[in-house]
Amino acid sequence: MITVVILTKNSSATLKKTLDSCLFFSEVIVLDTGSTDTTCQIAKGYPNVKIFYSEFLGFGKLRNIGASFASNDWILALDSDEELSFELLEEIQHVRLDPAHIYSLPFHNFYKGKQIKCCGWHPEKHIRLYHRKTTAFKEFEVHEGIRVDSLQVIPFKHPIQHYPYRSIEDFLTKMQIYTTLFAKQNRLKKPSSFLTAFFHGSYAFFKSYLFQRGIFYGGVGFIIATYNASTAFYKYLKLAEENQK
């Protein structure tokens, strides 16, 4: 048996579709970190959902806290803007799970309803299915990942559909959150300066727009490449500021 664990905060725009895709599972844990919209009301409408609450402690710690509330040892970690494809659900039903294995899932990333295959958004995969007595998430503020150690990674064929950005405001909101968490996580661990930030930002743009084919996606490719560049620039600029405190 698998328990799905979802982190939420003001996720009302996407949560319903996420939970609809999880109806197959008998238990879904929603760990909310202070929603002020209808996120929790939406979650309460699903009989297989249990809602818990926490202050924000960093994404890695929250993933593990959410898993601690599960009745099952197999954990499928999702975000509130991700949906399990029908084909993936069928694949999960037929896999023979082994605690010595952890399972990676391919991601299809969308912007304004269109799948994006440039700027580092494709191909993409993440380890999201694991046995909690064998491993857990690294307790990082951001870019948390499951500890691999000596476990064998088994890939699934069918995707999670990811809808992280529906508007320019979503880009700006997430950039603000993730750049701040990056700076906090790496304070006094990495050197940084304005020149470091400028280099990372410039490299991120050219990598996304040219090497990762954003140029062939017209305005959308330019927007995403600029977002990647801005995120890289402000990550290191904020880190330089943190290091000076």
N, C-alpha and C positions, 0 to 999 in steps of 0.2 A: 504494500500500500504506500502511496505517495501523498505527502502533504505539500500543497503549494503555499509559499510564503511571499507576500507582496508588501512592499513598503509604500506608504501613501502620505501625501500632504497636498491638499487642494488639488485633488486629482479627478474632480467631477467630470471634466471634459472627456476623459478617456476610460475611466474605471469600469463603466458598465460593459463595454466591449471586452475588456480584459476578463472580468468575472464571467461573462457569457461563455468565453472560450474555456473556462475552467469548470463548467457544470459537471463534467465527467468525474471530477475528483470529489470524494466524500468529505474532504476537509481542506479548507482554504483559510490560512491565517492572514489577516490584514493587520499590520502594525502601523498605526497612524502617529504622526509626529506633530500634531497641532493644526489640523485642517480647520479652516473657518468657512468653507463652502459646504456643499451637500455630499462630500465624499463619504462620510460615515453613514449618512442616511441611505445612500445608494448601497453600501456594503450590507447594511442591516436587512435589505430586501432579499438576500440570498440565504437559503436555509443551510447551505454547506459552509458558510463563512462565520468565522469567529474573529471578533475585533478586540485588539489590545492597543494600549497607548504608551507612548514614551516621549521624553524630550529627545531632541536631536543629539546623538552622541557620535556621529560619523557613520558613514554607510556600512563599513565592515562590521562594527559592533552591532548595529541595528539588524543586519542580516542574521547574525548569530543569536541575538535576542529573540527575533521572530521564530527562528528554528527551534528555540528552547520551548516554545509553547505548543509545538506540534505533538500529536499523538503517535505519529509514525516516524520512523528513523530515516526514511528516504525523503529528501527535501528537493523540491523544484522551486528555485528562486526566480521570481519574476518582478518586473517593474510595472507600475500602474499604467504605462503607455505601451505595453506589449501584449500581443495576442498569440495564442497557440493556434497554428494552422490546423485544419481538419486532418491533413495528411500526417502532421507531427503527432497528433493525438493517437491516431491509429498505430503509428510506429512505436510510441511509448507503450501502448497496450500489449504489443507483441514482443517487446524486448525482455530478455531474461536478465534482471538486474543482479549485479555482483558487487558486494561491498569493497572488493579490491579494485573496482573500476570507478571512474568518474566520467561524466558524459557531457560532451560539448554539443552545442546546438548552433546551426547557422542562423544568421539574422538577415532579414530583408528590411532595410531602412527606408522610410517614406518621408517625403516633404510635401505638404499640401495634397496628400493622397496619391502622389506619384513615387514609385520606387526609384531610388537614386543608386546608380552604379558607378559613381565617380567619387573623387575627393576623399578616398579612404573609407567610404561607407560600404563598399562592396569589393571583394567578399569579406565578410566579418563573421566571427564565431566566438562564443563564450562558453565556458564550463558553467552549467547551471543546475545540473542534477547530480546529487551526491548523497552518500550515507553519512549522517551526522556523527556516528560513532567512529568513523574512519578519518574524517577531515572536517574542515570548517572554513569560513571566510577569513582571510587576513583582516585584522582589525584596523584597516586604513580609513582615513577620513573620506577619501575619494579614490576611484579606480581600484576598488577592492576586488580581489580575485580569490578563488578557492585555492587552498594549498594543495599542490599536486603531490609533493614528496615522492614516494615510490609507487604511486598509484598509476594504473594504466588509463589513458584517456581514450574513450570510445566515442567516435563521432556519430551523430544522427544525420540523416540525409535531408529531412524536411525542416522548414524554417519556423522560427518565431517571427512574427510580423511586428515591426517596431515603428511607432508613430510619435517620435520625440518632438517634432517641430511642425506646428500648424500655422505659424505666423512669425513675423520678424520679432515680435515681442518675446516669443518662446526662446529664440536665439539669445536675446539680450539677458533674459532672466536666468537661463542656465549658465551663460558665460559668467555672470556675476557670482553665482553660487559656487561653481566649480573652480574658478580661479582663486577665490578666497580660500576654499578648502585645500587646494593645492599648496598655496603659500603657507597656510597653517601647518599642514602635514610636513612640509620640507624646511621649515624654519630652522636655521643654523645647521642644516644637514647638507644644503647645496649652496654654493656661492652664486650670486646674481648681481646684476647691475643694469643700467639702462641699455648699455651696448649688448649685454647678454639677451635682454628682452627683445631688442631690435633684431638681433640675429635670428632668434627662434621664430619671431613673428614673420620675418621676411622669408625664411626657409620654409615655414609652414605654408605660406601662400603659394610659392613657386612649386613646392611639392604637390599641393592639392590641385592647383590650376593647370599645371603642365604635366608633371610626371603621373599624376593620378587622374588625368583626363577631364578635369573640370571644364576646360576650354571647349569641349565638345557638347557641353550641356547648356550653352548659352548663358542667360542671366542667372539661372539657378546655380549653375556651376560657379559663376563668379561670386554669388552671394555666399555659398558654402565655403569656398576657398577663403574669402574675406573673413568669414566667421572663424574658420580654423586659425587663420593668421592672428586675428584679434585675441582669440582665446590664448594662444601661445604667448603673445606679447604681454598681455595683462597678467598671466600666470607668473611670469618671471619678474615683471615690474612690481607686482604685489610682494613677491618673495624678497626682492631687494629691500623693499620697505620693511618687511617683517624682520629681516636680518639686522636692520639698523636699530630696531627697538632695544 
